[in-house]
Amino acid sequence: MSSPLSKPRSAVVIGGSFAGLCIARTLADHVEQVTVLDRDRFPDGPRLRTGIPQARHLHVLITSGQRALDRLFPGLMAELYDRGAVPVAAPTDLLSLSPNGWRERFPATHTLVGASRELLDWTIRQRLSADPRIRFLAAREVVGLLPGDDGASIVGVEFRVRNGGSGTLRCVADLVVDASGRGSRTPDWLAGLGYGRPEETRIDAGLGYASRRYRLAPGVADGWKNIMVMPKPPQISRAGVLYPIENGRWMVTLGGFGAEAPPTDEAGFLEFTRNLRSPLIYEAIRDAEPDGPIHGFRRTANHRRHYETMPRWPEGFLVVGDAACAFNPVYGQGMSVAAQTAVVLRDHLRTHRGRFGRAAQVTVAGCSATAWTIATGTDLRFAAAGAVRPGRRGRLSHWYFDRASDVADRDPYVLRVLTDVQHLVRPPAALAHPRVALRVLRGPTRPPLSAPPVTPLSSRR
């Protein structure tokens, strides 16, 4: 092992998750060898794997995530498009039924990437596998952390080979990163080493998913690339999205809160779709060819482990991604926050001699702060979210956000600022800028659209 002030030579990443892949790329610039341990086996192509059940559902890569990924992996967005991903201009290519009505289709200010999770993971994994500084060890289940002799650091991990005997092995490293996702065992490991447990915050709106992939009939999607039918809380809690992915396929993801969670049988799935606030998605898929089974998903709670506030924290150890802060996936923030975190940590390592400690964990928490505020602020509005209810200030914020969303449906300037906030390229405070606030408080200048804008606004005028 290196001395406290020498350059670290090796790193271990627990989990080949999206966050794990991003942090492995960051670490490779600061150590000689990065080892990624995953309990799953990696497919040899862009295919689903059992260790990522949420990959069967819609994944959205928002602008902040795209920018961060292109910094970590230059040219990645162009490579995804070359492999069949679909650029979706927002809001121009969207048919969006907001809680207040159909949103007008203004000139695009952002571009979404229509791609499956397996294509994104596979493309990144190929980049990393070509780097001699990074190696992947599959079917390895980490079972504990190795404490340093100084009692104040982590110097590696213990793991066992799945289906390969009952013994445990050790992997010694200067830096250890837990990117094992929502099921992370770090709270137990730290408690067992005498560090105690982190405080945890959990806000669960009770959202359930069901998703299926389709091939649409020719001509069905002429004039648009994405349909979003949002809920209208608290009266209507059902929602649905139809979104393009690579190779001419489309993803339908349905959502509902509590007892309104969508079914996973054929007839129930279609009936749920038909009874959304608009039947537009149903009309698009009723004659479509299914491209796989229907999958359900229920682990959608916002869950934050406050490692940054623990009284003691071991040197050389870091927790990232869903293992530290997991968001309700409906807001499409998780991958982008993970990529942004890896970029910020790259800068941290440059100024801290390639070391992790409490300061790095505080940095991770800071990267999640805005996304956490957006996700939990919305989820707290549903009765199933739990006992914590917003106070007067929170209710005022909700009223203002609703008002801003209503105005944004018909005001391109307010929509641009709102979209910037949702894409995590501007802070929520941008919505309170005087120029925005004046438009929001004045209210919409024209009535909402009574029907979906099948062609862009510029074409209808």
N, C-alpha and C positions, 0 to 999 in steps of 0.2 A: 504493500500500500504506500501511497505517496504521503509526504508530510503535509501538514495543514496549508502551507503556502506554496507547494509545488503544483505544477499543472496536473489536473486529473488525467489519467491515462485510459480509463475504461468507464462505461456506463451500462446499466441494465434498465430496460423499460419493461414493466410488467403489463402485458396486454398489447396486442396488435390492433387495437381499436383505431378509429380515425384520429383521436387525440394522440394515441401512442405513435402512429406513423408520423404525425407532424412533429412531435417532440424528438423523435429519433433523428429526423432531418436536422433539427437545430443542434442536437448534441454532437452530431458527426463532425461539426466544424470546431469542436472544442476537446475532443478526446480521440484516441487512436482507434478504439473499438467500441461500437454500440451493439449490444445484444438485446434483441426483442424476444421475450418469452411469451408464448400464448398457449393456453390450454387446448385450443382448437387446432385443426389442421387447415392450412391455407389451400384454397383451390388453385389449380394451375391455369385459371382463366377468369374472366369477369362473371363469376357465378356466385350464387348465394352460399353462405356458410352458416352452420348451426349456431355459432357463437354470436351472431348478430341478428337476432330475430326481428328487430325493428327494421332491418334492411328490406323486408318485404313490403314496406309501406313508403309513402311519399317522403322524399327528402328534397329540401329546397336549399340551394346554395345562394345566399343573399350577397349583396355587393361587397360588404366588408370582408366576408369569407373569401370571395373570389380574389380580391386584392391581396389578402394575406397569403393565399395559396400561390399566387403568381410570384410573390416575393420568396417564398420557400422553394417553389418548384417553377422556375421561369418557363413561361410558355405552356403551362399546364392547361389553361382554358382553351387555347388553340388546339392542343392535342386532344382534349375531350371532344371538341367539335369535329375534328378529323375522324374520330371513332364513332361518330353518329349522334352525339349529344345535340340537343335542339336549343338554339337561342330563343328566348321568349322576351320580347320587348315589353316592359312594364311602364305605364298601364296600357299601351297601345294594343297589345295582343290579348288582353284580358277581357273576359266578360265577368264582371264582379258584382254580385248582389250583396251589398253591405247591409247592416241592420236598418239603414234608413232608405234603401232603394237601390236601383241600378246606378252604378258609377259610370260617368262619362269617360270616353276613351280619348285621353289627351296624348300629345306627343310624348314619346318615351323619355324617361329620365334614368331608368335602370334597365339592366338585362339580367334575367334569370337563366340558369343553366338547366335545361331539361335532360336529366341523366339519372340512371339508377344508382343506388348506393354501391352495388357491386362493381359497376364500371369505374366509379370514382376511386374506390379502394384499390382495385386491380391496377389502375393506371399509376397511382402513387406507389404501390408496392413494387411495381416494375422499376420505377425510378430508383427506389431505395435498394432493391436487390442488385442493381448494377453498380452500386457504390461499395467498394471493397472494405470500407470502414464499418459497414452495417451487416449484421447477420441475423437471420430469423431462425429460431428454434421452436418448432411446433410441438404440440402434444406435451407441453411442459406446464405443469400446474404449480404455481408458487404457493408455498404453504407457510412462509414466515420470513421475517427480516433478520439479517445478521447484525447484531449490535457491535460497535467498536469497543476496543479495550478501554477507551477513555470514558465510556458510559454516556457519551453525548453525541454519538454519530451513528449512522447506518453504513455498513461497509459491504453489503451484498444481500443476497436472498438465498433461501432454501427452497428447493423445488423437487418435485418427483415427476418421472416420466409416466404419463398416463398409459395404462395397460402394459406397463413395462417393469413390473415388480413393485414391492412395497417400500423399498429403501428411499431415502432422500439424498439429494445431491446439493452442492453449494456452488454458487456463482458469485465470486468476489468482485466488487467494483467500487470505484471512487464515488460514483453518483448512481442513485437509484430513484427511478420515477415510477409511481403507481398510476397507470392509465387503464386500469382494469374495469372501469365503468361503474354502473349503479351498484353492482354486487361486490364492490371493493371490500376487502377484509382488513384494511388498514386500521380502522378503529379498534378492532380486537388485537391486532398485532402491537399497536402502540401501547394499549392498556397493559398487555402482557409484559412489555419492556419497562413499565413504570412511568410512562409519559402521561397516562390518563386518556380520557376520551374527549373528542371535540364536541362542542355544543352543536345541535342539529336543528334545522328549520325545515319543516315539511308542509307544503301547501298543496292539497290534492283537490282538484275540481271534479274528480270522478269521471274524467273523459275516457271513453273507449273508442277504439279504431276498428275498422274492417277495410281491407284493401284487396283489389284484384287488378290484374293487368289485362288489357284488351288490344285488339287490332280493329280500328274503326272502319266502317264501310267507306268506300271512296266518296269524296265530296262532303262528308258530314262536317268536317272541321274547316271548311273553306271560310276564310275571313277572321279566324281567331285561332289561338293556340292554347288557351287555358280558360276553364270555367271555374269560378269560385262562388259557392252559395254559402254565405255565412249564417251563423245563428242570429237570433234576435233576442238577447237576454232581457229579462228572465223568462219571457213567455215561450220562446222557441229555442231549443237547445240542440237541434240537429243541424249538421253542416255537411258539405261535400265538396270535393275538388276533383277535377279532371285535368290531368297534366301530362304533357308529352315526355317520353323518355327515348332512349336511342333505338335505332333500327325500326322505326315506324310503329312503335308500341306506345300505349297510353296507360297511365296509372289512374285508377279511381280509388280515392281514399274517402271513406265516410266516417263521421264522428258524431258522438252523442254523449251527453252527460248523464251520469247516474243510470236510471232505468231506461234511458233513451239510447243506450249504447247499441250500435248497429249489429244485426245478426250476421252469422257467417254461412247460412244455408243459401242456396241459389235463389229460391223464391223470396225469402225474407230480405236478402240483399237488394234485389231489384225493387221490391215494394218500398223499402226504406228510401231508396234513391228517388222513386216516383213521388214520394210524399215530402220531399224537401220543399223549401219555400218556393222554389221554381223547379219545374220538371225538365229543365234544359239538359242536365246531365243524363237523366234517364232516357230522354229522346235520342241522345248521342250514342248510348251504349245498348239500347234494347235490341238492335239488330247486329251488334258487334260480335266479333269472334273472341271468346275468352282465351287468354294466353297464360293460363295457370289457375290454381285454386284460389279460393277466398281465404284470407288469413286475418285473424283477430289479434288485437294487442291492447293490454290494459295498464301497463306500467308507465303511466304518464304524469305522475306527481312531480312537482317541483321539489327538489331535495338538495339542501345545501348543508355541507359539513364545514363548520367554521374552524378549520385548522389554523388559520392565521391568528386566532385569539387564544390558542392554547398557552398555558404558562411556560411550558418547556417544549422545545422543538429540536429534533435531531439534525445535526449538520449532514449534508450530503444526501438529503432525502426530499422528495417533492411529490405532491399529489395533484394531478391535472385532470381535465375533462370531466366526465360524469362522475368520476370517483370523488371529485371535490364539489362540483355543483352541476346538478342535472336539471334541465328545464322541461316543462311540458313541450313535447315535440311539435305540437300544433303550430308554434310560432316560428319554426324553422331557424332557430338560433344556435343549436348545439354545435354543428360542424364549424360554423363561422367563428364562434367564440373559441373553439379549440385551435383553429388556425391562427387567429389573432394572438392567442396566448403563446403559441410557439414563436411567433415573430417577436413579441415583447420579451420573452425569456432569452431569445438570442441576444438582444441588446443588453439584458441583465448579465448574462454570462461574460460579455465583453468587458463590462465594468467591474465585475466581482471575481476576476481571476479564475473564471470557469467553475465557480463554486455555487452550490445551493445551500440555503439556510432559511431562517425565518423571513428574511427580506424577499426571497423568491416566492415563498408561499403567500405573502402579502400581495405581491405582484399578481399572482394567479387570481386571488380574490378580487382584485381591482378589475381584471379583465372581464369578470362575470357580472359586475355590479349593474351595469345598464340593462343588460338582457334580463337579469333577475328582476329588476324593478318593473320592466314591461310585462314579463310573463306573469308574475305573481299579482301585479296590480289588476290585471284582467281576470285571472282565475279567482281572486277573492270575491268577485261579483256574483259568483254562482253559489247557491245555497249549500252545495255539497263541498265547498272549499274548506269547511271546518269552523271551529269556534271563533277564530280571529276575524273580526269584522272591521271594515274601515271606519275611522272616525269622521268628524265633520270635514277635516282637511282632505281626507281620502275621498269622501263623497264629492267634494267640490272638484277634485282632480278628475274623477270619473265623469262628472257632468261636462267639464271642459273638453275632455278627450272625445266624448260622444259628440259634442258640438263641432269640434274640429273635424271629426270623421264625416259628419253630415255635410259640412261646408266643402270638404275635400272632394266629395262626390261630384261637385259642380264647379269647383274653383281650382284651376291647374296650379296656382302658386301654393296654396295651402296643401294640396295633394303632394306636391314635390317635397315640401318640408316634412310632411307626415311620413312619406315613403323613405326619406333620408333617415328619419329616426327609426323606423321599423327595420331598415337595412343596417342599422348600427354604424352609420357613417356620420351622424350628428347626434348630440345628446338630446334627451327629452326636453331640456330647457329651450331648445330651438323653437318649440311650439309656442313658447311664451314670449317670443320676440315681439316688440310692439307692432311691427308691420303684419305679422301673422295674427296676433291677438285682435287687432282691429277688424280684420276680415272675419275671424271666428265669432267675435261678439256681435258683429253686424248681422251675421247669419247669411244663408244662401241668397243669391241674387236672382235665382230662377227656380221653378218647381222641379222636382225630381223626374227622371225619365220613367215613363209608365211601362216601358218594354225594354228588353235587353238591347243594347246598341250593337247589333250584329256587324255593322260596319263602323269604322272609326268616325269620331265626331267630324274630323276635317273632310271626310267623304260625304257626310250627310248635309253639310251646309251649302 
